[in-house]
Amino acid sequence: MTRDPGDLSQPSRRHFLATTATLAGGLVIACFVPFGRQRLFAQEGAPPAPPAMDPNAFVRIGNDNTITILIKHSEMGQGVGTSLPMVVAEELDCDWSKVRMENAPNAQVYANNAFGIQGTGGSTSTLESFDQMRQAGAMARAMLVDAAAQRWKVAAGDCRTEDGFVICGAHKASYGELADAASKLKPPAKVTLKDPKNWKLIGKPTRRIDSLAKVTGTAGFGMDVQHPGLLTGVIARAPVFGGKVKSFNATKARAVPGVVDVVQVPSGIAVLARHFWAARKGRDALEIEWDLGAGTSLSTVAMRADYRERAKAPGAVAKQAGDVDAVLKAADKRVDAEYELPFLAHAPMEPLNCTAEVNKDGCEIWTGTQFQGVDQGVVAQILGIKPEQVKINTQFLGGGFGRRANPHSDFIAEAVHAAKAANKPVKIVWTREDDIHGGYYRPMWLSRFSAALGADGKPSAWSHTIVGQSISAGTPFAAFSVKDGIDSASVEGAADSPYLAAIPAHRVDLHTPETPIPTLWWRSVGHSHTGFVMESFVDELAHAAKTDPLAYHRKLLPADSRNLRALELAAKEFGWGKPLPKGHAAGLAAHASFGSHVAQIAEVSVENGKIRVHRVVCAIDCGPVVNPLTIEAQMQSAIAFGLSAALHSEITFKDGKVEQSNFNDYVVLRIDEMPKVEVHIVNSTEKMGGVGEPGLPPIAPAVANAVFALTGKRLRKLPLTLA
């Protein structure tokens, strides 16, 4: 196969639906499988319209027997560049060593079936593509068999496939030999998929196929992009959210060797240079007068006070049953608690960057993005061109966590504005300080609980008031994410908690304050705060009921609960109830998100007044498993990411400015703090769930509950501190 796959970035629907695309030197398979009614980023609410009936998965078979799978989902370390090719290869019956992955171009044919646009998020990659990729592999296999049968003048049913060959009696031909002939055949209307009991690859531990490129430095990340004549730019942005440029003097900046141009863009002043350090020094030399606006009054102290005041009264009701206030008032035993969580930055290891080239035919982008479908529209609007004139070359992503799925495409828009103003190709690079100061944070949250306990120790009334910003308000997603004043992302994991079903009187309500601080989904979205508060409060109820936390979960959850199933497995593997080393204690938590159910038990101690996590045992029920190694890696990753937030990270404001700047004061988990992590997968035939995000919500409450078991001190504020 010799043709550049980028040539397929905007194929016509008729072309792909009518035929299998025939390209020089091989076979291309395309297929579409509807995903059904789903939720954008796993939030409740009206589903988006399904994508058009275009193909959005491709298999390319070359004459040299290589098999290239075009991956429509951005590979940011989650392993989708291996798991999806595994699914195709299973049905194709090919030689796994011949399989390669390649990022798909931007086009509606590659739309995420859960979103209706091309994008990666909400732990949807494998579950929404699973059936689609199976059919792609099966379709390719059927066409290769038909090509062989016609060549040998035998019945297709008499042929079999094995490790990249079609075989019939004494006849044997490789897929590469058959690819050209197969490409001329009409695709089958229906294909037969393998019985799962015959799977040879799906479900087996499989090493990642992109690892070699990453360890040898040949994998292309956005920061690696270099073109002749490309300028590197950095942008001076207002020190306060909502601030604007009043005036600026670029004389000193232009005098810095290597600086080529200084241009104003909507987000500030861009200094463009022949290399990064010249641009950085040029920015430092800028003289800017800012109109800071009302944002200077922002402070974390004032916001916390405001949130506490709001929480004293019920907000917009997200879930309600019974007379909660009456039961609470009459209760003999009542438990009240208040929890706080800070703003958080995403802080991916590869800072944000984007390369843009504007030309007479449109615009070409090189970047690591999670949101090609949105980015394409934003760029087209900036330039006044058609979306199909915007070509996006998706690079590997050095971390995303939601930050690279921005409804406003902020870092991409900046590069396009700069390239347009300078009339030159530009790569905009964010420094770490830019990243920490730049917004689109996980919102700050406050939760206030009240529960009445009956004689059996179980809650008879439950009140939960949540205060925090909406991440959907002001975006195109508000139309189906926000209903009756409730952003579903704000209350997920709380309003739909399995605990509420057994509580006769319960209420979950929400206050949604507005601030100039831009917020965004952050790994596990609303579950990143509700997981902590729900599982911490349940642990408080267990203590008030004088019941072991595991036994208390058994009381609250039905016997067939997937949360409980995961918790029982974690408890068994941890050895819950067995003696721990002196000065150690354990805490547990279980939480469901993105279709998966995760339980974690953390073993902690206190060393020199600081919390030390020694061991985490994690169990996950995510339904059918494609690659156990991917699941293990994602649980380890989520636990590390979650421990950063649990023990260290926070964004705070004073006089409108972010107080943190880099990893010295926006602290993330250090390698010497990483606990031993054991991951166990529940053998499950339930519906497939995601694995990129569900491992995060249980870790903070598990650690906090362990600290309480050890010290008797209940920690209700993140990051956790004993001071």
C-alpha distance (Angstrom), angle and dihedral (degrees) to the residues before:
residue distance angle dihedral
M1 . . .
T2 3.79 . .
R3 3.77 107.2 .
D4 3.79 119.4 105.1
P5 3.83 107.0 -107.8
G6 3.77 87.2 -142.4
D7 3.79 85.9 75.3
L8 3.80 86.5 71.9
S9 3.78 94.2 57.5
Q10 3.79 92.5 111.9
P11 3.82 108.7 22.9
S12 3.77 119.3 170.0
R13 3.78 118.0 -107.5
R14 3.81 92.0 -128.4
H15 3.80 92.3 53.0
F16 3.78 94.5 54.5
L17 3.76 99.8 36.9
A18 3.77 94.6 46.7
T19 3.79 97.9 47.7
T20 3.73 146.7 4.0
A21 3.79 105.4 -97.9
T22 3.79 110.5 -105.7
L23 3.78 114.0 -148.3
A24 3.78 132.0 175.4
G25 3.79 111.9 -79.4
G26 3.78 103.8 4.2
L27 3.76 153.6 13.2
V28 3.80 129.9 -69.8
I29 3.79 119.2 -162.1
A30 3.78 121.5 -162.5
C31 3.78 129.1 -179.3
F32 3.78 143.1 164.7
V33 3.78 126.6 -146.6
P34 3.82 118.6 -177.7
F35 3.79 112.5 -126.0
G36 3.78 96.9 -153.8
R37 3.79 127.3 -138.2
Q38 3.77 108.1 -17.0
R39 3.79 140.6 156.8
L40 3.78 126.9 -107.3
F41 3.79 106.1 -113.7
A42 3.80 87.9 -8.6
Q43 3.79 93.7 -68.6
E44 3.77 122.3 141.9
G45 3.77 118.7 -111.0
A46 3.76 141.9 78.1
P47 3.80 110.6 -23.9
P48 3.78 121.1 -120.0
A49 3.77 118.0 -106.4
P50 3.80 110.9 -84.2
P51 3.79 116.3 -102.4
A52 3.76 119.4 -95.2
M53 3.80 116.8 -84.5
D54 3.78 93.1 -93.0
P55 3.79 126.2 130.1
N56 3.77 112.2 -99.8
A57 3.76 106.0 174.9
F58 3.80 125.4 63.6
V59 3.77 136.5 -165.5
R60 3.81 117.6 -168.3
I61 3.79 119.2 -165.6
G62 3.78 115.9 -168.0
N63 3.78 129.3 -155.0
D64 3.81 87.7 -112.3
N65 3.84 89.3 62.0
T66 3.80 93.7 -108.2
I67 3.77 113.6 142.0
T68 3.79 116.4 -152.4
I69 3.79 120.2 -164.9
L70 3.80 114.6 -159.4
I71 3.79 106.8 -142.1
K72 3.79 115.1 -149.7
H73 3.81 92.1 -169.6
S74 3.80 120.5 80.0
E75 3.80 113.2 -110.0
M76 3.80 106.9 -135.5
G77 3.78 99.8 156.9
Q78 3.80 97.3 -68.4
G79 3.81 93.1 110.0
V80 3.80 99.6 -117.8
G81 3.80 88.9 133.0
T82 3.79 87.3 68.9
S83 3.80 105.3 30.7
L84 3.80 95.8 55.0
P85 3.82 94.5 47.3
M86 3.81 86.6 50.3
V87 3.80 89.6 58.5
V88 3.81 92.5 49.9
A89 3.79 92.8 44.5
E90 3.79 91.6 51.6
E91 3.79 93.4 59.4
L92 3.79 93.6 36.2
D93 3.81 94.0 55.2
C94 3.77 90.8 -140.1
D95 3.79 135.9 151.2
W96 3.82 104.8 -87.0
S97 3.81 91.3 -149.8
K98 3.82 88.5 64.9
V99 3.81 94.6 55.2
R100 3.80 120.6 108.3
M101 3.80 132.0 177.3
E102 3.78 128.0 -139.0
N103 3.79 131.7 -179.1
A104 3.79 111.6 -107.2
P105 3.81 119.4 -124.1
N106 3.78 119.4 -110.2
A107 3.80 112.6 -86.4
Q108 3.78 138.5 125.5
V109 3.80 88.8 -109.7
Y110 3.81 85.8 72.0
A111 3.80 93.9 51.5
N112 3.77 117.9 145.6
N113 3.80 101.8 -110.6
A114 3.80 90.0 -140.5
F115 3.81 93.5 55.0
G116 3.79 106.7 29.4
I117 3.82 89.2 -129.8
Q118 3.77 133.4 72.0
G119 3.77 107.7 -87.5
T120 3.79 146.2 117.9
G121 3.78 122.9 -129.6
G122 3.77 147.3 91.2
S123 3.82 91.4 64.0
T124 3.81 88.3 -80.8
S125 3.80 101.9 127.1
T126 3.79 101.7 98.5
L127 3.78 100.1 26.9
E128 3.82 94.8 51.5
S129 3.82 93.7 42.8
F130 3.79 99.3 40.1
D131 3.81 99.3 92.4
Q132 3.78 91.8 34.7
M133 3.80 93.3 54.8
R134 3.78 92.8 43.7
Q135 3.78 89.6 55.7
A136 3.80 91.2 46.6
G137 3.79 90.3 55.4
A138 3.79 93.4 44.0
M139 3.81 91.6 48.2
A140 3.79 92.0 52.3
R141 3.79 91.4 48.1
A142 3.82 92.5 50.1
M143 3.80 92.5 50.8
L144 3.79 92.3 48.5
V145 3.80 90.2 50.3
D146 3.82 90.7 49.5
A147 3.81 90.6 50.4
A148 3.80 91.0 51.1
A149 3.81 92.9 46.1
Q150 3.80 91.5 52.8
R151 3.81 91.4 47.7
W152 3.80 92.6 50.8
K153 3.82 95.5 34.7
V154 3.79 92.6 -125.8
A155 3.80 133.5 125.3
A156 3.80 114.4 -85.2
G157 3.79 88.1 -132.8
D158 3.80 89.4 63.1
C159 3.80 91.7 58.9
R160 3.79 127.2 85.5
T161 3.79 134.1 -171.3
E162 3.77 131.4 -133.6
D163 3.82 133.5 169.2
G164 3.80 94.9 -21.7
F165 3.81 98.6 -39.0
V166 3.79 135.0 103.0
I167 3.81 111.2 -140.8
C168 3.78 133.1 -169.4
G169 3.78 117.8 166.0
A170 3.80 106.9 -59.4
H171 3.80 92.0 -10.0
K172 3.81 119.6 98.2
A173 3.81 129.9 166.9
S174 3.78 132.1 171.6
Y175 3.78 121.4 -123.3
G176 3.79 88.6 -114.3
E177 3.79 91.1 57.5
L178 3.80 91.0 50.8
A179 3.81 99.3 40.2
D180 3.81 98.0 92.9
A181 3.81 93.7 47.6
A182 3.80 91.9 44.9
S183 3.79 91.0 52.1
K184 3.81 89.9 63.0
L185 3.82 94.0 56.0
K186 3.78 126.8 94.2
P187 3.80 111.1 -104.4
P188 3.81 113.8 -110.0
A189 3.80 115.3 -102.4
K190 3.80 90.2 -139.4
V191 3.77 134.1 19.7
T192 3.78 132.6 -163.9
L193 3.78 115.0 -123.7
K194 3.78 124.5 -148.0
D195 3.77 120.6 -95.1
P196 3.81 105.1 -109.8
K197 3.81 89.8 -124.0
N198 3.81 86.9 67.7
W199 3.81 96.1 52.5
K200 3.79 113.1 128.1
L201 3.81 100.2 177.1
I202 3.79 109.1 21.5
G203 3.78 108.8 86.7
K204 3.81 94.5 20.2
P205 3.82 122.7 114.3
T206 3.82 104.4 -101.6
R207 3.79 128.7 -178.1
R208 3.78 117.5 -124.6
I209 3.78 117.2 -94.7
D210 3.82 94.1 -148.3
S211 3.81 95.3 55.4
L212 3.80 96.5 91.7
A213 3.80 93.1 53.9
K214 3.79 90.9 48.8
V215 3.80 97.1 48.4
T216 3.81 92.5 44.9
G217 3.80 93.2 47.6
T218 3.79 95.5 -119.3
A219 3.82 95.3 113.8
G220 3.79 109.8 104.6
F221 3.81 115.4 -125.1
G222 3.78 123.9 179.1
M223 3.80 91.4 -106.3
D224 3.82 89.7 56.9
V225 3.82 95.8 61.2
Q226 3.79 112.9 121.5
H227 3.81 127.6 169.5
P228 3.80 131.8 171.9
G229 3.79 108.5 -88.4
L230 3.80 93.5 11.1
L231 3.79 114.5 152.0
T232 3.79 122.2 -148.5
G233 3.77 116.9 -140.6
V234 3.78 139.3 -170.0
I235 3.78 123.9 -168.8
A236 3.79 130.3 -137.5
R237 3.80 104.9 -140.4
A238 3.79 128.9 -170.7
P239 3.82 112.9 -83.3
V240 3.81 88.9 -134.6
F241 3.80 126.2 51.2
G242 3.78 110.0 -105.8
G243 3.81 93.1 24.9
K244 3.80 121.1 136.4
V245 3.81 136.4 -159.7
K246 3.80 110.2 -96.0
S247 3.81 96.2 179.3
F248 3.78 138.5 -30.7
N249 3.78 141.7 -163.1
A250 3.81 116.1 -148.7
T251 3.83 98.4 178.6
K252 3.80 95.2 108.5
A253 3.79 92.2 41.0
R254 3.80 92.1 53.8
A255 3.79 89.1 50.8
V256 3.81 92.5 62.7
P257 3.85 109.3 104.7
G258 3.78 109.8 -106.4
V259 3.80 96.8 23.7
V260 3.81 109.6 127.1
D261 3.79 105.2 175.1
V262 3.79 144.9 -5.1
V263 3.80 117.9 -149.3
Q264 3.77 135.6 174.2
V265 3.80 117.2 -122.1
P266 3.81 128.8 178.3
S267 3.81 93.0 -95.3
G268 3.82 95.9 47.7
I269 3.79 140.6 -74.9
A270 3.81 120.2 -25.3
V271 3.80 119.7 -152.6
L272 3.81 110.8 -158.5
A273 3.77 121.6 -161.6
R274 3.78 144.7 159.7
H275 3.81 90.6 -99.7
F276 3.79 139.7 9.9
W277 3.80 100.4 -99.8
A278 3.78 92.9 52.7
A279 3.80 89.4 51.2
R280 3.80 90.9 47.7
K281 3.82 93.1 49.8
G282 3.77 89.9 45.2
R283 3.77 90.9 54.1
D284 3.81 90.5 50.2
A285 3.81 88.3 54.5
L286 3.81 95.2 52.9
E287 3.78 118.5 114.3
I288 3.81 108.3 -146.7
E289 3.78 131.5 173.2
W290 3.80 109.9 -156.2
D291 3.77 131.3 -156.1
L292 3.80 95.4 -146.1
G293 3.79 97.3 -174.9
A294 3.78 124.2 -166.0
G295 3.80 94.6 -34.5
T296 3.80 92.4 90.7
S297 3.79 89.7 79.6
L298 3.80 93.0 64.5
S299 3.79 116.2 116.0
T300 3.78 132.9 159.7
V301 3.80 91.0 -134.6
A302 3.81 91.9 56.1
M303 3.81 93.2 43.8
R304 3.80 91.7 52.0
A305 3.79 90.7 51.3
D306 3.80 90.3 48.8
Y307 3.81 92.1 49.0
R308 3.80 92.0 50.6
E309 3.79 90.8 50.4
R310 3.80 92.3 49.6
A311 3.80 91.5 49.2
K312 3.81 91.2 60.6
A313 3.80 89.4 75.8
P314 3.83 128.8 48.7
G315 3.78 116.1 -99.3
A316 3.80 133.5 -158.9
V317 3.79 107.4 -33.1
A318 3.80 116.1 -114.9
K319 3.83 97.6 170.6
Q320 3.79 131.4 2.9
A321 3.79 141.7 167.9
G322 3.81 132.0 163.0
D323 3.81 129.6 -4.3
V324 3.78 100.7 -54.2
D325 3.80 97.2 175.4
A326 3.80 93.8 51.0
V327 3.80 93.5 50.8
L328 3.79 92.2 46.4
K329 3.80 91.3 49.5
A330 3.79 92.9 51.6
A331 3.82 95.4 42.9
D332 3.81 120.1 124.9
K333 3.79 90.5 -158.7
R334 3.78 121.8 32.8
V335 3.81 132.4 173.4
D336 3.81 122.1 -157.9
A337 3.79 126.8 -176.6
E338 3.78 140.7 164.1
Y339 3.81 125.6 -153.8
E340 3.80 132.1 -166.8
L341 3.80 131.4 -161.3
P342 3.83 124.7 -177.8
F343 3.77 134.6 -134.0
L344 3.80 109.9 -83.5
A345 3.81 133.1 -157.6
H346 3.79 120.2 -140.1
A347 3.82 91.8 -134.6
P348 3.82 99.2 -174.2
M349 3.80 113.4 -166.7
E350 3.80 90.9 -117.3
P351 3.81 105.4 59.5
L352 3.80 117.7 -134.4
N353 3.77 116.6 -77.0
C354 3.79 140.1 157.7
T355 3.79 135.5 -174.6
A356 3.81 117.2 -151.0
E357 3.78 132.4 -176.4
V358 3.80 119.0 -173.8
N359 3.80 116.1 -162.2
K360 3.79 140.4 159.3
D361 3.80 91.8 -83.7
G362 3.80 95.8 50.8
C363 3.78 132.7 -88.3
E364 3.79 135.7 -44.2
I365 3.80 121.7 -156.3
W366 3.80 131.6 -164.9
T367 3.79 114.0 -169.2
G368 3.76 147.3 118.1
T369 3.80 102.9 -102.0
Q370 3.78 137.4 161.1
F371 3.81 94.4 -161.5
Q372 3.80 112.6 55.2
G373 3.81 93.3 151.9
V374 3.80 92.4 57.1
D375 3.79 95.7 37.3
Q376 3.79 91.9 55.2
G377 3.80 91.5 55.5
V378 3.80 94.3 45.5
V379 3.81 92.8 51.2
A380 3.81 91.7 46.8
Q381 3.79 90.5 52.3
I382 3.81 92.8 49.9
L383 3.79 92.6 51.5
G384 3.79 98.8 35.4
I385 3.79 92.8 -122.2
K386 3.78 135.7 121.6
P387 3.82 118.1 -83.7
E388 3.80 90.4 -120.3
Q389 3.81 88.1 62.5
V390 3.81 89.3 65.6
K391 3.79 114.6 86.3
I392 3.81 117.3 -167.7
N393 3.79 120.0 -163.0
T394 3.78 103.9 -160.3
Q395 3.79 112.2 -146.1
F396 3.78 127.7 -166.0
L397 3.79 109.8 -78.1
G398 3.79 121.0 -128.1
G399 3.80 90.2 -147.0
G400 3.77 129.9 -38.9
F401 3.82 114.5 -179.0
G402 3.82 88.3 178.1
R403 3.81 97.1 -54.6
R404 3.79 92.1 104.1
A405 3.81 90.9 52.5
N406 3.77 97.1 72.1
P407 3.84 118.8 161.0
H408 3.80 87.9 -146.8
S409 3.84 94.5 45.1
D410 3.80 86.2 -139.5
F411 3.80 101.4 173.4
I412 3.80 91.6 42.7
A413 3.80 93.3 47.0
E414 3.82 89.7 52.7
A415 3.80 92.3 56.3
V416 3.80 92.3 47.8
H417 3.81 92.7 48.8
A418 3.81 90.6 49.0
A419 3.81 94.0 47.1
K420 3.79 90.6 47.7
A421 3.81 93.6 49.1
A422 3.81 94.3 45.4
N423 3.80 95.1 38.5
K424 3.81 87.7 -136.9
P425 3.81 136.0 98.6
V426 3.81 108.5 -87.7
K427 3.78 136.1 -169.4
I428 3.80 111.7 -158.6
V429 3.80 113.2 -155.7
W430 3.79 126.2 -166.9
T431 3.80 117.4 -148.8
R432 3.78 119.9 -140.0
E433 3.79 88.5 -102.0
D434 3.80 89.8 52.2
D435 3.80 88.4 52.1
I436 3.80 94.9 50.2
H437 3.82 92.4 44.3
G438 3.80 96.4 38.4
G439 3.76 102.9 85.0
Y440 3.77 133.6 -142.5
Y441 3.79 87.9 124.7
R442 3.75 131.6 169.5
P443 3.81 100.6 -95.2
M444 3.78 125.0 -104.0
W445 3.81 112.3 -108.4
L446 3.78 140.7 -162.6
S447 3.81 124.1 -170.1
R448 3.80 125.9 -170.3
F449 3.80 119.4 -165.8
S450 3.77 135.4 -171.1
A451 3.79 123.2 178.2
A452 3.78 134.5 176.1
L453 3.80 116.5 -146.0
G454 3.79 122.6 -148.1
A455 3.80 127.1 -145.4
D456 3.81 89.3 -86.3
G457 3.81 91.0 56.6
K458 3.80 93.2 -112.9
P459 3.82 120.5 123.1
S460 3.79 115.8 -97.7
A461 3.82 92.7 -178.5
W462 3.78 132.1 25.7
S463 3.81 128.5 -172.3
H464 3.79 121.3 -177.9
T465 3.80 122.3 177.0
I466 3.81 117.0 -172.3
V467 3.81 125.8 -163.9
G468 3.80 122.2 -169.9
Q469 3.80 146.2 107.9
S470 3.77 123.9 -77.8
I471 3.80 115.5 -114.5
S472 3.81 92.6 -160.6
A473 3.81 101.2 48.3
G474 3.77 110.9 108.5
T475 3.81 93.5 19.0
P476 3.81 130.6 98.2
F477 3.82 88.0 -106.7
A478 3.80 94.1 65.5
A479 3.83 90.1 83.9
F480 3.78 92.0 72.6
S481 3.84 102.4 16.2
V482 3.81 97.5 55.1
K483 3.80 119.2 58.7
D484 3.82 127.3 167.4
G485 3.79 90.0 -10.9
I486 3.80 93.8 -51.8
D487 3.78 120.6 118.8
S488 3.79 101.7 -155.0
A489 3.81 90.0 -145.9
S490 3.81 89.7 61.7
V491 3.79 95.1 58.0
E492 3.81 104.7 29.2
G493 3.77 111.4 125.3
A494 3.81 89.4 26.7
A495 3.81 108.6 52.3
D496 3.81 90.1 39.7
S497 3.80 96.1 40.0
P498 3.82 114.9 142.4
Y499 3.81 88.8 -134.1
L500 3.81 92.9 68.8
A501 3.80 94.8 63.8
A502 3.81 91.7 71.7
I503 3.83 96.4 42.6
P504 3.84 111.1 90.2
A505 3.81 95.3 -154.2
H506 3.79 117.9 35.8
R507 3.79 139.1 148.5
V508 3.79 133.8 -176.9
D509 3.80 116.1 -173.4
L510 3.77 136.2 172.5
H511 3.79 141.2 -143.9
T512 3.81 115.1 -163.1
P513 3.82 111.6 -163.1
E514 3.79 119.5 -169.0
T515 3.80 124.2 -133.4
P516 3.82 134.9 162.1
I517 3.82 88.8 -110.3
P518 3.82 109.5 111.8
T519 3.79 112.4 -132.1
L520 3.78 133.5 -169.0
W521 3.76 143.4 176.5
W522 3.80 111.2 -71.9
R523 3.78 125.1 -166.6
S524 3.84 107.0 -52.7
V525 3.85 90.0 7.1
G526 3.83 112.0 -145.1
H527 3.78 91.7 1.9
S528 3.81 87.6 67.5
H529 3.80 88.1 76.5
T530 3.80 104.5 23.0
G531 3.80 91.9 51.9
F532 3.80 90.1 58.3
V533 3.78 98.0 44.7
M534 3.80 97.7 40.4
E535 3.79 96.1 49.8
S536 3.81 93.0 40.8
F537 3.79 91.4 52.2
V538 3.81 93.2 46.8
D539 3.80 87.4 53.5
E540 3.81 88.7 52.1
L541 3.80 89.8 52.0
A542 3.80 90.7 49.9
H543 3.79 90.0 53.7
A544 3.81 91.6 47.0
A545 3.81 88.8 50.5
K546 3.82 90.0 48.9
T547 3.81 89.4 -124.1
D548 3.80 131.0 135.4
P549 3.85 107.9 -103.4
L550 3.81 93.4 -122.3
A551 3.78 91.6 49.2
Y552 3.80 89.6 47.2
H553 3.80 91.5 54.5
R554 3.79 87.7 51.6
K555 3.80 87.9 54.6
L556 3.79 94.9 50.4
L557 3.80 100.2 40.8
P558 3.80 127.5 62.2
A559 3.79 116.9 -111.9
D560 3.81 92.4 -109.1
S561 3.83 93.8 51.0
R562 3.79 112.8 132.8
N563 3.82 88.6 -147.4
L564 3.79 89.0 56.9
R565 3.79 91.8 45.3
A566 3.79 90.3 55.7
L567 3.79 91.4 44.1
E568 3.80 92.7 51.6
L569 3.80 90.7 51.8
A570 3.82 92.3 48.2
A571 3.80 91.0 47.8
K572 3.80 91.9 49.9
E573 3.81 93.7 49.0
F574 3.81 92.6 43.7
G575 3.77 94.1 47.6
W576 3.81 94.1 -123.2
G577 3.78 111.0 -154.4
K578 3.80 95.1 22.4
P579 3.83 118.1 118.8
L580 3.80 116.3 -86.8
P581 3.81 128.0 -154.2
K582 3.79 114.5 -74.6
G583 3.80 110.8 -81.1
H584 3.82 93.3 22.6
A585 3.80 130.0 108.8
A586 3.78 137.1 174.3
G587 3.79 135.9 -133.7
L588 3.77 131.5 -173.8
A589 3.79 140.0 -153.8
A590 3.80 137.3 173.2
H591 3.79 126.9 -164.8
A592 3.79 137.2 168.5
S593 3.80 122.2 -141.2
F594 3.79 138.2 150.8
G595 3.78 91.6 11.3
S596 3.82 95.1 -56.7
H597 3.80 132.4 100.4
V598 3.79 119.3 -141.8
A599 3.80 131.6 -175.6
Q600 3.78 125.3 -173.6
I601 3.78 135.1 -174.9
A602 3.80 117.7 -162.5
E603 3.78 126.1 -160.3
V604 3.81 112.8 -153.6
S605 3.76 143.8 173.5
V606 3.78 134.2 -176.4
E607 3.80 115.5 -115.5
N608 3.80 118.8 -174.4
G609 3.78 90.1 -20.2
K610 3.79 93.7 -51.1
I611 3.78 129.4 109.6
R612 3.78 114.3 -110.8
V613 3.81 120.7 -166.7
H614 3.80 110.5 -154.6
R615 3.77 105.1 172.5
V616 3.79 139.0 9.6
V617 3.79 122.9 -167.4
C618 3.79 111.2 -162.7
A619 3.80 129.7 -171.5
I620 3.78 123.9 -173.0
D621 3.78 133.8 -170.2
C622 3.80 104.7 -163.6
G623 3.79 98.4 150.8
P624 3.82 118.5 -121.4
V625 3.81 114.2 16.7
V626 3.80 124.4 -137.0
N627 3.81 100.4 178.7
P628 3.82 119.8 5.5
L629 3.81 90.6 -162.8
T630 3.80 90.3 59.3
I631 3.78 91.0 51.7
E632 3.79 92.2 48.1
A633 3.81 91.7 48.9
Q634 3.80 93.1 47.6
M635 3.79 92.9 50.4
Q636 3.82 90.0 49.6
S637 3.79 90.3 47.2
A638 3.80 94.1 48.1
I639 3.80 91.4 48.2
A640 3.81 91.5 51.6
F641 3.81 91.5 45.9
G642 3.80 91.1 46.0
L643 3.80 93.0 48.3
S644 3.80 89.4 55.9
A645 3.79 88.6 59.2
A646 3.80 93.4 39.2
L647 3.80 96.3 52.0
H648 3.80 109.4 20.4
S649 3.78 126.4 0.7
E650 3.80 129.1 95.0
I651 3.77 139.8 139.6
T652 3.80 115.0 -140.9
F653 3.81 133.3 179.6
K654 3.78 133.9 -141.6
D655 3.81 123.4 175.3
G656 3.78 88.2 -7.8
K657 3.80 94.7 -57.9
V658 3.80 130.2 111.7
E659 3.80 108.1 -112.6
Q660 3.82 95.9 -153.1
S661 3.81 124.8 73.9
N662 3.80 115.1 168.9
F663 3.79 141.9 -7.0
N664 3.80 90.4 -66.8
D665 3.81 90.6 72.0
Y666 3.81 102.3 12.6
V667 3.77 89.9 60.6
V668 3.79 124.2 -161.5
L669 3.79 128.1 -173.4
R670 3.81 113.6 -70.7
I671 3.78 120.1 -139.5
D672 3.81 92.4 -112.9
E673 3.81 88.2 58.6
M674 3.80 94.9 54.3
P675 3.80 110.1 115.6
K676 3.77 126.5 -142.5
V677 3.81 105.4 -88.2
E678 3.79 123.6 -157.6
V679 3.79 117.4 -169.7
H680 3.80 123.3 -160.8
I681 3.79 123.9 -176.2
V682 3.79 120.4 -146.2
N683 3.79 111.2 -128.8
S684 3.78 97.2 -119.5
T685 3.77 139.6 167.9
E686 3.80 92.7 -172.4
K687 3.80 121.6 119.9
M688 3.80 113.1 -64.2
G689 3.80 115.9 -96.5
G690 3.80 134.6 -171.6
V691 3.79 126.5 -89.8
G692 3.82 106.3 -169.9
E693 3.81 95.7 81.0
P694 3.84 112.5 16.1
G695 3.81 93.8 79.1
L696 3.81 92.9 68.0
P697 3.84 107.5 62.4
P698 3.84 99.0 63.3
I699 3.81 99.3 49.6
A700 3.83 100.8 73.6
P701 3.84 94.8 48.7
A702 3.80 91.7 43.7
V703 3.81 89.5 55.4
A704 3.82 94.1 43.1
N705 3.80 91.2 48.9
A706 3.80 90.4 49.6
V707 3.81 90.5 51.4
F708 3.81 89.1 53.1
A709 3.80 91.1 49.7
L710 3.81 89.2 51.3
T711 3.81 102.2 40.0
G712 3.80 107.0 16.1
K713 3.80 87.8 -124.8
R714 3.80 115.7 126.3
L715 3.80 111.2 -144.2
R716 3.80 111.9 -157.4
K717 3.79 101.4 166.7
L718 3.79 130.0 73.5
P719 2.93 130.8 -104.4
L720 3.80 90.2 46.9
T721 3.79 115.7 -125.1
L722 3.80 133.3 166.0
A723 3.82 93.1 -153.1
